[in-house]
Structure formats: C-alpha cells, structure tokens
Amino acid sequence: MHLPSSGFSARLKRAVTGSADTPLVFLGNFEVENHWALGEPALPRVASHAGSAVVNRMDEFALLLGGKNDHVVLKTALDEGYRGYLEGLGLALPTVHVVADQDPQRTVSEDALADPELLRALSAVAGEGARLTAHGISTVEEELAERTGLRLGAPSAAVCKRVNSKVYSRRLSDELGIRQARGWACETLEELAEAVAAAGELLASGRKVVLKDAFGVSGKGIVVLDSEARLGRLHRMAVQQAERAAKAAGGAPRTALVIEEWVAKRCDLNYQFTVGRDGSTHFDFVKELLTENGVHKGHRIPARLTGAQVAEISATALRLGERLAADGYYGVVGVDAMVDPDEGLYPVIEINARNNMSTYQNVVHEGGLAGADEVAVARHFPLRLARPLPFAELAEVLDGLLLTERGARPRGLFVNNYATVNAAAGTDADGFEGRLYGVLVGASDEEIEALDTDITRRLAAYPERS
C-alpha cells in the first residue's frame, strides 16, 4: 500500500499555488545563500571542494517532499536498494528526473541548466500545469523556470534574497519588539562604525560579541570575538572591502553585517511555519537542536519546552508570517531561536525564508512513519570509505537497526538521504568522507540513545572504513 503525500506536502502546495492538487517540481539546491551572497560584502570564507560535493548531493532530500503526481530533479539516479527501501515503507515517490552530466561542484539547478534534454523534459511537465519550487529561489532557479516554461511556485529571487538577509531578521525583530540579544544591523559604514564602537564597550567589559554576514550559511560567515583588537581588524577589512567595491561599481560604500552580544543559552531551537499566497500563516512545528561539546548533532522532536514556551513561539510565527506576507513572501519559513538558562526565549535569532533541514524530516510524523507519541531525532553519521557503499550493503551492516516497517511502536533509523554517503567518491585516492543522514525513531530518549550508540558502533567497525 502506498501512502498519500504527507499533510505538509498538501499544505505546501496550497500555500504556494492555491491548490493541493498542483504538481510540483522539486529542486534541492542547498546553500542557495551562496548565490544570494554574490556581489555582497562578506567575511572571508574557506571553501572545501570535497565538502561541496557532499552538500550538493543533499539534493536527494527533496525526494521525500513530493508524492506520485510530483517531480524531482536529482544529480544522479537513486540507488536501487534505497528506492526499494523507501517503497517498502509505503512511500509514494515522485517521478525522478536525472541530469545528464552532473558536476560535483555545481548545484542541481546549475546542472539542470546545462542539460538540454532535461530542459525539454521539464518543458513537457510545465505543459501539464506543474510549477517549480526549490530549497530556495535564486536567479539560477528563475532562469531554469524561464527556459522550461515552468511557473515558479515561489516568490521572486529578489524577494527571497531580501527576506533571508540577517539584517532583515534583525530589523524586523526590532520593529516588532521581539526579544533579541543586544545588537546592531549595519548596511552603511556609518552604522558599522557606531556598532563597532558599542561592541567594543561590551568586549572591554569582558563579554563576547558575534559578527555575522547577512547571507552566511552553515556556520560560515560567523565570527565570535572576545578581543577589541580583532574586532578592529575585521572592521578595517570590512571598510576596505566596501570602499574597493564602491570604487569598482561607482556607487556609495555599503556593508551587510550584524553585530550582536554573545548570550548564554540552555538550548537552540528551530521552528517552521508556512505562509500562503493569501497571507495566511500555519505554524508547523518546533524542534530542539541537540549538541555535543558544542557541535550540532541533530534535531529532536518534540522539543522539551513548556506549553507557555510553545505558545510564545507559535504567536511569534504568526506575527512574522503576517509581515513576511506583506513584504511579498510566501512558502516555507524556518526560524532559529534559543532558550536562555532561566527558560526565557529569544524567539528570533535569524529568519530563513526557505526550506530548512527540519523541512525534510517532516515525513516521519506527518507521513505516518511514526506516531505523535514517538520521539524522533534527526542526525547524520560520518563515514570514511575506501569505495562507494551500495545501500543494500549498508542495510546488512545495520540489520535490525533500520526503520523498515510501520507499527504501533516503530523503532529504528529512517534513512532520508543516501546520496551523501558516496557523493565524494573519487575526490581522494586514500578514500573519502561521506555522511549518512537519517531520523532515529523510538519510544524514549533512552531508546534513541541506545540506537545511536549501536549504529555508531557498527559503522565504526565496518571493514571498508580506512
């Protein structure tokens, strides 16, 4: 028996097209922020080619957003063992379109633009009324829509870029009176100079500050500072960069940075809501981010919050959704938040008006893989491999630990992306790094922890690790 699309899938379609029956073409163009950041002032970043190959294969997450009447474009074909695994769980998968010649350093959208045959196939889908949606919309996805005739099931790239800026998040929260750490949004050199002076006073009193790019992603473009001297160096670099760019473009110098006080926290949160074209807002969920020694390990649902805290987050989501709609945005919105040591909320750390990692985990509860009472923890397991690992072989390694059937008490790891396991194959003669993404499902935190430990142990003992 194949299950219908999850409640979220139908809700998303209504939000971005007006009808739950509209077929969608999904693109998993992760780290779309890199395109939004083009031409924008930014802090220095370090690129990793092997890492980019794995990130670009996160495109496979989009497979689980659609149903049998939808489409998804992927960089490579599905591992047949993985396809069989998903179908064995009763998931109705969308039609898969595979690019002809994927480049590990390109996003799936960029690969699609370079494939004339795929463009023709998507044009045919456009004739059937399908619309294009993505992890986030940049000018690349706009070009793909134009060349295929697919209408966008999303706002313009300009709107998406604007509302995803950390400067926008900071100023919107200030305007709405939402609690934030002390901080400053900077778009001019004058604003930056004032912010640096105020932040310097915080540093002089022994506190820390954090400096953020407007379009940083995945921890890039964020610097934590405890030194006035280092803040001064970064300030000088930002000014020099802005003045060089202004001279080249013939305009006024500008920047796009946020400076904030570094505050104590009990835990991080991520919550999601969906804004409709009609301006309506639906609160989807709130998840707790799990960390170990300061490193992000995954998401836990349900988050360990009081009813009052959930109510405050839900109310904040509705206020944000109303303003985002007024600014021309509709679709999925994910917001990072924090709980302080005294259980007070910082409801908005930043707004991500695009899909989030949490979006791709929704299939577990809303798709019927786990009941409302089960605990689910999304995480990834690092792998070091000497050769590509087929899913069928992984299933043998993790025999008895994978989620393979539904029931009153589902237990096991649901694999929600397999492409990232082998994405970096061939990048290093001595082996390569892979990531196994999934959601652990169990009746309790103790059961989840036991699963996690057992999976980690078996993967560590796998003989093909080098």
C-alpha positions as CSV (number, residue, x, y, z in Angstrom):
1,M,0.0,0.0,0.0
2,H,1.3,3.4,-0.9
3,L,0.5,6.3,1.4
4,P,-0.6,9.7,0.1
5,S,1.6,12.7,0.4
6,S,2.1,14.0,3.9
7,G,-0.2,16.7,5.3
8,F,2.8,19.1,4.9
9,S,3.0,18.4,1.2
10,A,-0.6,19.2,0.6
11,R,-0.3,22.3,2.8
12,L,2.8,23.5,0.9
13,K,1.0,23.1,-2.4
14,R,-2.0,25.1,-1.2
15,A,0.3,27.8,0.2
16,V,2.5,28.3,-2.9
17,T,-0.1,27.5,-5.7
18,G,-3.5,27.8,-4.1
19,S,-4.4,24.2,-4.7
20,A,-3.3,20.9,-3.0
21,D,-3.6,19.2,-6.4
22,T,-1.0,21.2,-8.3
23,P,2.0,19.0,-9.2
24,L,5.4,20.4,-8.2
25,V,8.9,20.0,-9.5
26,F,11.3,20.0,-6.5
27,L,14.9,21.1,-6.5
28,G,17.2,20.5,-3.5
29,N,19.6,23.4,-4.2
30,F,21.2,23.5,-0.8
31,E,23.2,26.5,0.3
32,V,21.4,28.8,-2.1
33,E,22.7,31.5,0.2
34,N,26.0,31.3,-1.8
35,H,24.1,32.7,-4.8
36,W,22.3,35.3,-2.8
37,A,25.7,36.4,-1.4
38,L,27.2,37.1,-4.9
39,G,28.3,40.7,-5.0
40,E,27.5,41.2,-1.3
41,P,30.1,42.3,1.3
42,A,31.2,39.2,3.3
43,L,33.7,38.0,5.8
44,P,36.5,35.7,4.5
45,R,35.4,32.1,4.0
46,V,37.2,28.9,3.3
47,A,35.9,26.6,0.6
48,S,36.1,22.8,0.6
49,H,35.7,21.0,-2.7
50,A,35.0,17.6,-1.1
51,G,32.6,19.3,1.2
52,S,30.8,21.0,-1.7
53,A,30.3,17.6,-3.4
54,V,28.6,16.3,-0.3
55,V,26.5,19.4,0.2
56,N,25.3,19.4,-3.4
57,R,24.2,15.8,-3.0
58,M,21.8,16.9,-0.3
59,D,19.6,17.5,-3.3
60,E,18.2,14.0,-2.6
61,F,16.4,15.3,0.5
62,A,13.8,16.9,-1.9
63,L,12.7,13.4,-3.0
64,L,10.6,13.0,0.2
65,L,8.7,16.3,-0.2
66,G,6.6,15.1,-3.1
67,G,4.1,12.4,-4.0
68,K,3.4,10.3,-7.0
69,N,2.0,13.2,-9.0
70,D,5.1,15.4,-8.4
71,H,8.6,15.5,-9.9
72,V,12.1,15.9,-8.5
73,V,15.4,16.7,-10.3
74,L,18.4,14.9,-8.9
75,K,22.1,15.0,-9.8
76,T,22.3,11.1,-10.0
77,A,19.9,8.3,-10.2
78,L,18.6,6.7,-7.0
79,D,20.5,3.8,-5.6
80,E,18.0,1.0,-6.4
81,G,18.4,-0.6,-3.0
82,Y,17.5,2.8,-1.4
83,R,14.5,3.2,-3.7
84,G,13.3,-0.3,-2.7
85,Y,13.7,0.6,1.0
86,L,11.6,3.7,0.6
87,E,8.9,2.0,-1.4
88,G,8.9,-0.8,1.1
89,L,7.9,1.7,3.8
90,G,4.9,2.6,1.6
91,L,6.2,6.0,0.4
92,A,4.8,7.2,-2.9
93,L,7.8,8.7,-4.6
94,P,7.7,11.5,-7.2
95,T,8.9,11.0,-10.8
96,V,12.7,11.3,-10.8
97,H,14.5,13.3,-13.5
98,V,18.3,12.9,-13.5
99,V,20.7,15.4,-15.0
100,A,22.9,14.0,-17.8
101,D,26.3,15.1,-16.6
102,Q,26.4,16.2,-13.0
103,D,29.4,18.3,-11.8
104,P,30.0,17.7,-8.0
105,Q,30.8,21.4,-7.6
106,R,27.5,22.6,-9.1
107,T,24.1,22.7,-7.5
108,V,21.4,20.5,-9.1
109,S,19.8,23.7,-10.6
110,E,23.1,24.6,-12.3
111,D,23.4,21.0,-13.6
112,A,19.8,21.2,-14.9
113,L,20.5,24.3,-16.9
114,A,23.4,22.6,-18.6
115,D,21.3,19.6,-19.8
116,P,19.2,20.4,-23.0
117,E,17.3,17.0,-22.8
118,L,16.3,17.6,-19.3
119,L,15.2,21.1,-20.1
120,R,12.9,19.7,-22.8
121,A,11.5,17.1,-20.4
122,L,10.7,19.8,-17.8
123,S,9.1,21.9,-20.5
124,A,6.7,19.0,-21.1
125,V,5.9,18.8,-17.4
126,A,5.2,22.6,-17.5
127,G,2.6,21.9,-20.1
128,E,0.8,19.7,-17.6
129,G,0.5,22.5,-15.2
130,A,3.4,21.7,-12.8
131,R,5.2,24.5,-11.0
132,L,8.8,24.8,-9.9
133,T,9.8,25.0,-6.3
134,A,13.2,24.7,-4.6
135,H,15.1,24.7,-1.3
136,G,15.4,28.4,-2.0
137,I,14.9,30.6,-5.1
138,S,17.9,32.5,-6.6
139,T,18.4,33.9,-10.1
140,V,19.5,30.4,-11.2
141,E,16.1,28.9,-10.5
142,E,14.4,31.8,-12.1
143,E,16.5,31.2,-15.3
144,L,15.5,27.5,-15.1
145,A,11.8,28.4,-14.9
146,E,12.2,30.8,-17.8
147,R,13.9,28.3,-20.0
148,T,11.5,25.5,-19.3
149,G,8.2,27.5,-19.1
150,L,7.7,26.2,-15.6
151,R,5.9,28.8,-13.4
152,L,7.5,29.4,-10.1
153,G,5.7,28.1,-7.0
154,A,7.6,30.7,-5.0
155,P,8.2,34.5,-4.9
156,S,10.9,36.1,-7.0
157,A,14.6,35.7,-6.2
158,A,14.8,39.3,-5.2
159,V,12.1,38.9,-2.6
160,C,13.6,35.6,-1.3
161,K,17.1,37.2,-1.1
162,R,15.8,40.3,0.8
163,V,13.9,38.5,3.5
164,N,16.7,36.0,4.0
165,S,19.2,38.7,5.0
166,K,20.3,38.6,8.6
167,V,19.9,42.4,8.5
168,Y,16.2,41.9,7.6
169,S,15.8,39.5,10.5
170,R,17.4,41.9,13.0
171,R,15.4,44.9,11.9
172,L,12.1,43.1,11.7
173,S,12.5,41.8,15.2
174,D,13.4,45.3,16.4
175,E,10.3,46.7,14.7
176,L,8.0,44.0,16.2
177,G,9.5,44.3,19.7
178,I,10.7,40.7,19.8
179,R,13.4,40.0,22.4
180,Q,16.9,39.8,21.0
181,A,20.4,39.9,22.2
182,R,21.8,43.5,22.2
183,G,23.0,44.1,18.7
184,W,23.1,46.2,15.5
185,A,22.2,45.8,11.8
186,C,24.7,47.5,9.5
187,E,24.2,48.5,5.9
188,T,26.4,51.7,5.8
189,L,29.9,52.3,7.0
190,E,28.5,54.9,9.5
191,E,26.2,52.3,11.0
192,L,29.1,49.8,11.1
193,A,31.4,52.3,12.9
194,E,28.7,53.0,15.5
195,A,28.1,49.3,16.1
196,V,31.8,48.6,16.4
197,A,32.2,51.3,19.0
198,A,29.3,49.9,21.0
199,A,30.5,46.3,20.7
200,G,33.9,47.4,21.8
201,E,32.4,48.6,25.1
202,L,30.9,45.1,25.5
203,L,34.3,43.5,24.8
204,A,36.0,45.8,27.3
205,S,33.6,44.7,30.0
206,G,34.6,41.1,29.4
207,R,31.7,40.0,27.3
208,K,31.9,38.4,23.8
209,V,30.3,39.6,20.5
210,V,29.4,37.8,17.3
211,L,29.8,39.2,13.8
212,K,27.6,37.8,11.1
213,D,27.4,38.0,7.3
214,A,24.0,38.9,6.1
215,F,24.0,35.7,3.9
216,G,26.2,33.3,5.8
217,V,25.1,29.7,5.9
218,S,26.0,26.5,7.8
219,G,28.3,28.3,10.2
220,K,30.2,30.2,7.5
221,G,30.3,33.9,7.8
222,I,30.0,33.9,11.6
223,V,32.9,35.0,13.9
224,V,32.8,35.0,17.7
225,L,35.1,37.7,19.2
226,D,36.5,38.3,22.7
227,S,39.1,40.9,21.6
228,E,38.8,44.6,20.7
229,A,41.9,44.3,18.6
230,R,40.4,41.5,16.5
231,L,37.1,43.4,16.1
232,G,39.2,46.4,15.0
233,R,41.0,44.3,12.3
234,L,37.7,42.9,11.0
235,H,36.3,46.4,10.9
236,R,39.2,47.7,8.9
237,M,38.8,44.8,6.5
238,A,35.1,45.4,6.0
239,V,35.7,49.1,5.3
240,Q,38.5,48.4,2.8
241,Q,36.3,45.8,1.1
242,A,33.3,48.2,0.9
243,E,35.4,51.1,-0.5
244,R,37.0,48.9,-3.1
245,A,33.6,47.5,-4.2
246,A,32.1,51.1,-4.3
247,K,35.0,52.4,-6.4
248,A,34.6,49.5,-8.9
249,A,30.9,49.9,-9.1
250,G,30.8,53.7,-9.0
251,G,28.4,53.9,-6.0
252,A,28.5,54.5,-2.3
253,P,30.3,52.1,0.0
254,R,28.0,49.6,1.7
255,T,28.1,46.7,4.0
256,A,25.8,43.9,5.2
257,L,26.7,42.8,8.7
258,V,25.1,42.1,12.0
259,I,27.0,42.5,15.3
260,E,25.4,41.1,18.5
261,E,26.3,40.3,22.1
262,W,27.1,36.6,22.6
263,V,24.5,35.4,25.2
264,A,24.2,32.3,27.3
265,K,21.7,29.6,26.3
266,R,20.2,26.3,27.5
267,C,19.4,25.1,24.0
268,D,18.9,26.1,20.4
269,L,15.5,25.7,18.7
270,N,14.3,25.6,15.1
271,Y,10.7,26.2,14.2
272,Q,8.8,26.3,10.9
273,F,5.7,27.9,9.6
274,T,4.2,28.1,6.1
275,V,3.0,31.4,4.6
276,G,0.3,31.2,2.0
277,R,-0.2,33.4,-1.1
278,D,-3.4,34.6,0.6
279,G,-1.3,35.9,3.6
280,S,-2.4,33.1,5.9
281,T,0.2,31.5,8.3
282,H,0.3,27.9,9.5
283,F,2.6,27.0,12.4
284,D,4.2,23.7,11.5
285,F,6.4,22.6,14.4
286,V,9.2,23.5,16.8
287,K,12.3,21.2,17.2
288,E,15.2,21.2,19.7
289,L,18.7,21.3,18.3
290,L,21.0,18.7,20.0
291,T,24.6,19.4,20.6
292,E,27.6,17.5,22.0
293,N,30.7,19.5,23.1
294,G,29.3,22.5,21.2
295,V,28.9,20.5,17.9
296,H,25.4,20.2,16.3
297,K,24.3,16.6,16.4
298,G,20.7,16.8,15.1
299,H,17.1,17.8,15.9
300,R,14.8,16.4,18.5
301,I,11.0,16.4,18.1
302,P,9.1,17.1,20.2
303,A,11.3,19.9,21.7
304,R,11.5,19.8,25.5
305,L,9.5,23.0,26.1
306,T,6.7,24.1,28.3
307,G,3.2,24.8,26.9
308,A,3.8,28.6,27.5
309,Q,7.0,28.5,25.5
310,V,5.4,26.7,22.6
311,A,2.6,29.2,22.7
312,E,5.0,32.1,22.6
313,I,6.9,30.6,19.6
314,S,3.6,29.9,17.8
315,A,2.4,33.5,18.4
316,T,5.8,34.9,17.1
317,A,5.5,32.7,14.0
318,L,2.1,34.3,13.2
319,R,3.4,37.8,13.7
320,L,6.5,37.1,11.5
321,G,4.3,35.4,8.8
322,E,2.0,38.4,8.6
323,R,4.9,40.7,8.0
324,L,6.6,38.4,5.5
325,A,3.4,38.2,3.5
326,A,3.2,41.9,3.5
327,D,6.7,42.0,2.1
328,G,5.8,39.7,-0.8
329,Y,7.0,36.4,0.6
330,Y,5.1,33.1,0.7
331,G,6.2,29.5,1.3
332,V,8.2,27.7,4.0
333,V,9.9,29.8,6.7
334,G,12.3,28.4,9.3
335,V,13.4,30.4,12.3
336,D,16.3,29.8,14.6
337,A,15.6,30.6,18.3
338,M,17.2,30.0,21.7
339,V,16.2,29.3,25.3
340,D,18.3,31.1,27.9
341,P,19.4,29.4,31.2
342,D,16.4,30.9,33.0
343,E,14.0,29.4,30.4
344,G,13.3,32.7,28.7
345,L,13.1,32.7,25.0
346,Y,15.0,34.5,22.3
347,P,12.3,33.8,19.7
348,V,14.2,35.1,16.6
349,I,18.0,34.6,16.1
350,E,17.5,34.6,12.3
351,I,14.8,34.0,9.7
352,N,15.4,31.5,6.9
353,A,12.7,32.1,4.3
354,R,13.4,28.8,2.5
355,N,13.3,25.1,3.3
356,N,15.4,24.0,6.3
357,M,16.8,20.7,7.3
358,S,13.7,20.3,9.5
359,T,11.5,20.5,6.4
360,Y,12.9,17.3,5.1
361,Q,12.3,15.4,8.3
362,N,8.6,16.2,8.3
363,V,7.8,12.9,6.5
364,V,8.5,11.0,9.7
365,H,5.5,12.2,11.6
366,E,3.2,13.8,9.0
367,G,4.0,11.0,6.5
368,G,3.0,8.3,9.0
369,L,6.3,6.7,9.7
370,A,6.0,7.4,13.4
371,G,3.1,8.3,15.7
372,A,2.7,11.5,17.5
373,D,3.9,9.9,20.8
374,E,7.3,8.7,19.4
375,V,10.5,10.6,19.9
376,A,12.4,11.4,16.7
377,V,15.9,12.6,16.5
378,A,17.4,13.7,13.1
379,R,21.1,13.4,12.8
380,H,23.9,12.3,10.4
381,F,26.6,9.7,10.9
382,P,30.1,10.4,9.4
383,L,31.7,7.7,7.3
384,R,35.2,7.2,6.0
385,L,35.0,4.9,3.0
386,A,37.5,3.2,0.6
387,R,34.9,2.7,-2.1
388,P,31.3,3.5,-2.8
389,L,28.9,1.7,-0.5
390,P,25.6,0.4,-2.0
391,F,22.5,0.8,0.1
392,A,21.9,-3.0,0.1
393,E,25.3,-3.5,1.8
394,L,24.6,-0.8,4.4
395,A,21.3,-2.5,5.2
396,E,23.2,-5.6,6.0
397,V,25.6,-3.7,8.2
398,L,22.7,-2.1,10.1
399,D,20.4,-5.2,10.0
400,G,17.8,-4.9,12.7
401,L,18.5,-1.1,13.3
402,L,16.8,0.4,10.2
403,L,13.2,1.5,10.3
404,T,11.7,-1.0,7.9
405,E,8.0,-1.2,8.8
406,R,5.2,0.7,10.5
407,G,3.5,-0.4,13.6
408,A,2.3,0.6,17.0
409,R,5.8,1.2,18.2
410,P,8.1,1.9,15.2
411,R,11.8,1.8,16.1
412,G,14.9,2.3,14.1
413,L,16.8,4.6,11.8
414,F,14.8,6.1,8.8
415,V,17.3,7.0,6.1
416,N,16.2,10.2,4.4
417,N,19.2,10.8,2.1
418,Y,21.6,8.2,0.8
419,A,23.3,10.2,-2.0
420,T,25.6,12.0,0.5
421,V,27.2,8.7,1.6
422,N,29.0,8.3,-1.8
423,A,29.0,11.9,-3.0
424,A,32.7,12.5,-2.5
425,A,33.9,9.2,-4.0
426,G,36.9,9.7,-6.2
427,T,38.0,13.0,-4.6
428,D,40.9,11.4,-2.7
429,A,43.0,8.4,-3.7
430,D,43.1,7.4,0.0
431,G,39.4,7.2,0.5
432,F,36.6,9.8,1.0
433,E,34.3,11.2,3.6
434,G,30.6,10.5,3.5
435,R,27.5,11.3,5.5
436,L,24.6,9.0,6.3
437,Y,21.5,11.2,7.1
438,G,18.5,9.8,8.9
439,V,16.0,10.1,11.7
440,L,16.1,7.9,14.7
441,V,12.6,6.9,15.9
442,G,11.9,5.3,19.3
443,A,9.6,5.4,22.3
444,S,12.0,7.3,24.6
445,D,15.3,9.3,24.7
446,E,16.9,6.2,26.2
447,E,15.8,4.0,23.3
448,I,17.1,6.7,20.9
449,E,20.4,6.8,22.6
450,A,20.8,3.1,22.5
451,L,20.0,3.1,18.8
452,D,22.5,5.9,18.2
453,T,25.2,4.0,20.1
454,D,24.6,0.7,18.3
455,I,24.6,2.4,14.8
456,T,27.8,4.3,15.5
457,R,29.5,1.2,16.8
458,R,28.5,-0.9,13.7
459,L,29.6,1.8,11.3
460,A,32.9,2.3,13.1
461,A,33.6,-1.5,12.7
462,Y,32.6,-1.6,9.0
463,P,35.7,-3.1,7.2
464,E,35.6,-0.7,4.3
465,R,36.5,2.3,6.5
466,S,40.1,3.2,6.0
